[in-house]
Every structure is written in C-alpha cells, then in structure tokens.
C-alpha cells in the first residue's frame, strides 16, 4: 500500500512539473520593438465573428498548445525612396517630385490586425515594395489635384494632402506614415524656374524700395532722436540732482532710525538672552533632578529585580530538584514494591502449585493404599528405603583409617576378636534400620526383621538358646 502511495506521489509531482514547464515555455513576452501575433483559436470579436488573429504590443500572453501559435511583426521603420517623374499636375504640366517616405507597422488595434492578416508572411523588402507601389499611386493622385504654384509655394498643404491620402491607403494593409520629405520639385518646361526668377526679381525690387524707405525714415528718426536725446538728458540731470539730494536726506533719516532700533533691539536681546539663560539653567537643574531621581529609582528597581529574580530562580530550582528527587524516590520505591510483589506473587503461585500437586499425589497415594493413610505412609517410607540406607552408608563412607592398633586381651567374648568388635561397634554407631522404622511409627515386615519374643529376645535367639536334641 505504501509503495502505491509513493508511486502516486511521484506521478503527481511529475505531472505538476510538466505543467510548470509547459506554462514557462508557453508564456511569451512581447518585445517593445515587435508585435506578437497569436493565431489559431483566439476567440470572437464584439459582433460574435471569429477573429483571425490577436495582436499584442508590449506585455505578455500565454500561448495554448495545439490550438494556438504565434509570430512576430517587426516595428522597425522602413525608409522608401520614391523618385516620381513626369507626374501630371492639374495644369497638365509634368513635374518630377523626388521624395523619401518613412513608414512602419502601426500599433493601433484595428490596424495591427490588418498587418497580421496581410503582412505576417512577408519579408521587410516585400513590405517595402508593396508600400512603395501604394505611395506612387497616391502621390500621382495628389499632384493631379493641385497647381504647380500650390505645390511649389504651399508645401505644408502639399505634404498634408500627401499624408492624408497615403496614410489612409497604408492603414488598409497595416502600415502607418511616419514622415514625408520632398527633396525638390522640377519640370521639363522650366515653368517652376521661371516662377522662381519672377519671384526673385520681385523680391529684389521690393527690397530696394524697402531700403530707400528705410533710409528716409532712418534720417528723420536720427534727427528726432538727437533732439529728444538732448532734452531728455537735461531733464534727467535735473531730476537726478533732486533725487540725489532727497536720497541723501532719506539715507540720513533712515540711518538714525536704524541706530535707534538697533539700540532698542540690542537692549531687548540682552534682556531676553539673560532671561532665557536663567530659564534654561533652571530647566537644566530640574531635568538633572528628575534624571537623578529616575536613575535612583532605576537602580533600586534593578537591585530589587536582581535579588528577587535570583531568589525566585534559586527557590524554583530547589523546588524542581526536590520534586525530581521525590519523584525519583517514589518511582524507585514503586519499582521495588512492584518487584517484591511480583516475586512474592510468583513464589506464592509456585508454592500453591507445588502444594496442589503434592496434595493430588498424596490423595492418589492414599486411594491406591485403599484409603488407609498409615498404609500410604508405609508405602512412601518403603519407597525411600534405598535413600535411607544410602544415607547410613554415606555416614562412614569417607572415614579414612590408615592404621588401627588393637590391643586384644585374649578373652574372645562372643567368639569375636578385637578387630571384629571394633568394626561391629563402628557400625552400631549408626541408627539401626528397625529403630528408624519404629521412630516413624512403623515396623519392618517379618521377613526383613524377625519379631522379638515377649521375653525380650527374638525368635532366632530363642532357637539358638533352646537345647538342641542330639
């Protein structure tokens, strides 16, 4: 399941990365010197008709894959040299009008769409030739509607007519007219030259008349100017003397008033300066007093904060350490108690199980002995007889006797030698088997231990003590 989740996460990351790459690669920015033409499925216009292309000048746009594509139209101006010859004017005089037209692709919305539809696949040279043909036709048309005098003298009107006609036709293919420069106008009959000569002669005559009139006016004016100059100079000198005297008196009065005002101002300034100095000194003392009080309060608060915070920290630290130590003791005691409880519980369960099994064994032993407890005990002792005998043997098993010296008096009591008596006594130092049975409240079978007679002797002793018949 985890592997499938990892695979799904990887696939989702790859899909998101591919979408990001598609957005990055399909988001196109339009340079300022170009027009970006988006064609394909670009929507509809206001009237609901499908648009052939969408033009963007500046900014950027997202190009949808598969359904859209884009290209650029260059806004670089084109300089077209139009050497028009033998153009017929309204006076039926043929003239030559060499001119230079500067055109370029328009950035107006409607005109840009015309350029996208008609100039998208054309090279710059082809666009230049197309514009040149349109300019030739419109230039001939404008010349045919004007006189040579209008063309030659009123150049602004001529250029305005050219711009109006040519630009209207260029907009139909997506271009706009940037500039028109008519270099020179000439004709084969010399009409324009004659007009020029006539205008030059008229201008020269007018200039001569103007010079003579100007000389006459200049002489009269010069004499009047000299007379006026003398009168005005005398009046000016008189007025100057009066003004000078009046100005001196005014200067003296003004200087006196100035000195008086300066003295008064100096007095006020000194007084104000001293008052301000006293106020400043007083305010300084008040500020120093307030600063000292604030400093004292701050130092007091700092010392109290240091002592209180330090005491609180130590107190909190001691509380935390005491809590930690108490918690450690509690946990240790709890762990020891749990261990003791678990140990005692395990021992109790083991003892209970052992006693239960022993009780079951005793119950089965008693049932097998016919319900007699004494018979069951005898069976248990008989079952352990080998171990009892082995314990008796173990008592003298490790006794090492390197050398035994026996002093025999030669009596030979009971037919035993001294060595035999020593060994017999050594064996008698062990508890007799019959006595052990008797201590347990049992008695050996007759086949193992013959019963003693009432007189205190065993049956075998009685047989040995009875007189033998010969």
Residue pairs with C-beta under 8 A, 6 or more apart in sequence:
22 65
23 62
26 62
26 63
26 64
26 65
27 60
27 61
27 62
27 63
28 36
28 60
28 61
28 62
28 63
28 70
29 59
29 60
30 36
30 56
30 57
30 58
30 59
30 60
30 61
30 72
31 72
32 58
33 74
33 75
33 76
34 72
34 73
34 74
34 75
35 55
35 56
35 57
35 72
35 73
35 75
35 105
35 107
35 112
35 115
35 116
36 55
36 56
36 57
36 61
36 70
36 71
36 72
37 53
37 54
37 55
37 70
37 71
37 72
37 73
37 116
37 120
38 53
38 54
38 55
38 56
38 61
38 63
38 68
38 69
38 70
39 52
39 53
39 54
39 68
39 69
39 70
39 71
39 116
39 120
40 64
40 67
40 68
40 69
41 64
41 67
41 68
42 51
42 52
42 53
42 54
42 68
43 50
43 51
43 54
44 50
44 51
45 51
51 113
52 113
52 116
52 117
53 113
53 116
53 117
53 120
54 61
55 73
55 109
55 112
55 113
55 115
55 116
57 107
57 112
61 70
63 69
63 70
71 120
73 105
73 112
73 115
73 116
73 119
73 120
74 105
74 124
75 104
75 105
75 107
76 104
76 124
77 102
77 103
77 104
77 178
78 102
78 103
78 104
78 124
78 127
78 128
78 131
79 100
79 101
79 102
80 100
80 101
80 102
80 103
80 128
80 131
80 132
80 135
81 98
81 100
82 98
82 99
82 100
82 101
82 132
82 135
82 136
82 139
83 96
83 98
84 96
84 97
84 98
84 99
84 136
84 139
84 140
84 143
85 96
86 94
86 95
86 96
86 188
87 94
87 95
87 96
87 97
87 139
87 140
87 143
87 144
88 94
88 140
88 143
88 144
89 95
89 143
89 144
89 146
89 147
89 148
89 151
90 144
90 145
90 146
90 147
91 147
91 148
93 148
93 187
93 189
93 191
94 187
94 188
95 143
95 148
95 151
95 185
95 186
95 187
95 192
96 185
96 186
96 187
97 139
97 143
97 151
97 182
97 185
98 182
98 183
98 184
99 139
99 180
99 181
99 182
99 183
100 180
100 181
100 183
101 131
101 135
101 166
101 177
101 179
101 180
101 181
102 177
102 178
102 179
102 180
102 181
103 131
103 170
103 175
103 176
103 177
103 178
104 175
104 176
104 178
105 112
105 115
105 119
105 174
105 175
105 176
106 112
106 115
106 171
106 174
106 175
106 176
108 171
108 176
111 171
111 174
111 175
111 176
112 174
113 174
114 171
114 172
114 173
114 174
115 173
115 174
115 175
116 174
117 174
118 173
118 174
119 127
119 173
119 174
119 175
122 130
127 175
130 173
131 170
131 173
131 175
134 166
134 169
134 170
134 173
135 166
137 169
138 162
138 165
138 166
138 169
139 162
139 166
141 165
142 158
142 161
142 162
142 165
143 151
145 161
146 157
146 158
146 161
148 187
148 191
148 192
148 195
149 195
150 157
150 158
151 158
151 185
152 185
152 192
152 195
155 182
158 182
159 180
159 182
162 180
163 177
163 180
166 177
166 180
167 176
167 177
170 176
170 177
185 192
186 192
362 376
365 376
365 379
365 380
366 372
366 373
366 376
368 376
368 379
369 375
369 376
369 379
374 441
377 440
377 441
377 442
378 442
381 437
381 440
381 442
388 433
388 436
389 433
392 430
392 431
392 433
395 430
396 426
396 427
396 430
404 419
404 422
406 418
406 419
406 422
407 418
408 417
408 418
409 418
413 421
416 424
433 444
433 449
434 443
434 444
434 449
437 443
437 444
437 449
443 449
450 458
450 459
450 460
451 458
451 459
452 458
452 459
453 459
453 461
453 462
457 465
